[in-house]
Amino acid sequence: MSNRTPRQRRRISPVISGLAPPALLAAALLGPVTDQAIAQSNPLLPTVTVVPPRSRAAKPRPQPAGPQETRAPAQRAPETAAEQKDAAPNAAVRTLPAQAGFDRALSSSDSASLVTDLPGGAAWGAGGVSSLPAINGMGADRLQVAINSMLISPACPNEMNPPLSFVNPAMVARMRAYLGIGPVSVGGDYIGSRIDVTTAPPVFAATDGWIASTRLSSFFRSNGNAYGVDATATAANRDTSVTYTGGWVRSGNIKAGDGSTVKSTLYETQNHAISISKRSFGNLFTFQVGGQFIPYQGYVNQYMDMVYNRGLYANGRYEGTFDWGMLEASAFVHQIRHTMGFIAPDKVASMPMDTKGLDGGYAVKATLPVSGQDLLRVGNELAMNRLDDWWNPVAGTMMMSPNTFININGGRRDRLGSFVEWERRWDRQWTSILGLRNDMVWMNTGNVAGYNAMMYGADAAAFNAADRARTDAHFDGSALVRYEPDAISQYELGFARKTRSPNLYERYAWSTNAMAMQMIGWFGDGNGYVGNLDLKPEKAHTVSFTAGWHDAAQKLWDVKVTPYASYVKDYIDVDRCGTASCLASNPANLTANTGFVYLQFANHDATLYGINVEGRLTVWDDLTYGHGQIRGLIGYVRGRRTDGVDLYHMMPINAKLALDHHLGGWTNSVELQLVGSKTVVSQVRNELTTASYALVNLRTGYEWQHVRLDLGVDNLFNQTYDLPLGGADLVDYQVVSMMGSSAAYGYSVKGPGRSLNARLSVSF
């Protein structure tokens, strides 16, 4: 702080006292606080904050471990040494700071919606807090999401509890995404992108004694009458940091732009986490415990709802520096207890479906500076998953009694991976990363049973007689090269081979009974699914090229263009089910080009390609009118099997254009979201098309002393539109059937209409 004027020190004093406004908090998370950094880090709408490339003349090497000292526990050091050493090349990396999550929480409690602010990012529609993220056309399990180093496996046949549902947006201190070409040191067993989410990073005081800081926020959203609270509290001294973060929210059903209610969109959720960190002589230890409770969450694009979900976890992390380099180690355990049912009055029935899941594992990575230009990374990790999925009988019914339906019995999926990676800075212009990785995946499950032998016995007997143990060997690699010819341009070319083994449901869901098949599937399309013991792992070969230009100081403007392409051998898609049971349920199942159908997971070769464009431009910056910036994203992706069938859930061409303004404690944003018509759809799934639409969102906020008020309007003109990745509406449109009534085919899920949002935050 010695290089600041007295006036500047007075302006920073709220941060020092632990009462930082969100703008200063975001700036502190990203790096040293400057007037320009404050101006650029505080738009009301969430923004993509790209970690800027560091000086080519001074590439960071492992430094003393742990966060550097800060003036208050509400402030975190710019980056730990562990984060710095992964920063180059970084054209394929995007980072959303804490401010992005805080801003997003004004309009949504779904942390997966943050992914839509990344290049190529989208979200598959699901429950109000449980969307499945997608990047560059690859979604759900093809992305790997780590929450504080925890890898959380599906513990529901409809994946109602994805990893990002275990944190509220306001809990996200940082979201880092490796877009398509992630180095092998980032992780294995995925073929798309890797997303690392950090909550409650350690912060320390610079003076003796304990200092505390707290931020409480209460919010309301008119669409759905949603209301809730978010909280963060930290107590710290020089070497110990204790942080609580969490939140609670409740919402009713939302309304579409035409005033109609979108049924089964209500929810309630709460998440909590406590972290304790200790640093000593170049070592940093962090231990965290947390949990989640969701008493209910409706699903308009599923036949079932979530009626209970409880998650408990513990994780620990160590970072240390030694004469030879840096060592990082982490371990975790995560338990889920989950129940599906029906939430009245939108869905009325009785069919309890229970799931119990357990994940655990560790990761160890060493970084060795073998020369002034070379870094060597080596590591090993283990991820274990246990799953039981059973459906209790329903008394008085012939189809669902008298026995318990055993869907997954003692399912096991274990993965052991190792890697080696070499990074070299050849000169001031050229940097490269080369890596090799091997993962072994072992899967198995026990015997299964149906509700009764008459309707389920043949499938169960065939499954129980089969050899269900599977071992998959993954051999992957990545290569990235970065070229910076001058101060205003940079280019990066990357290639990766990545492998993903099927999840437990893709391999081991066994029944071809129509009702049982409709209970399987996280795609929200109304179709039924059955597993396939003979599935092979997916092997993706991806190439990506990024060209970027910016002003010399990297303050006024920048633009990046990233074309990419993937060829996926043995892509796990689906075929129409042709068994006698499937054809008895739907005689036209193999040929129907309309209606709901029955599908079996199957391997097919496929290609995906597209382009992302992103940029920002400072249009004014002065004392009178503040700081104004235009930012934008454009994304296009196309996916197709080599046999001519189009891939499911490909986001149509889309764009975001926003103007952000900051003046003192006042912030404003206006955003235009454009989405093209979706006409290229999966024929095998009878996927629905959607029309193009445009939305306008507004935000404004003012902060004075310790209080901040945020106001916003989503979908300003109350447009009626269908969500291109929202799936099929299975609740609002019904037809008469043998069951009394059934979901009508041909209706997409409508997007939310206008919502007036408000939030009051207090820091002390």
GITALIN-V235159 format. One record per helix or strand. SS is the DSSP state (H for helix, E for strand). FROM is the first residue (numbers start at 1). LEN is the number of residues. If there is no record, write none. Layout:
BEGIN
SS	FROM	LEN
SS	FROM	LEN
END
This chain:
BEGIN
H	6	11
H	22	9
H	35	6
E	49	1
H	81	4
E	93	5
H	98	7
H	111	7
E	121	4
E	132	4
E	138	2
H	140	3
E	144	4
E	150	2
H	163	4
H	169	3
E	172	7
H	184	3
E	194	6
E	211	11
E	226	11
E	240	12
E	254	2
E	261	2
E	267	14
E	283	15
E	305	18
E	325	17
E	353	16
E	374	18
E	405	21
E	430	15
E	449	1
H	453	13
E	470	17
E	489	12
H	504	5
H	514	5
E	528	3
E	538	13
E	557	20
H	580	6
E	598	25
E	626	16
E	646	1
E	654	10
E	666	10
E	678	1
E	690	1
E	693	12
E	707	8
E	722	1
E	728	1
E	734	4
E	740	4
E	748	1
E	750	1
E	755	9
END
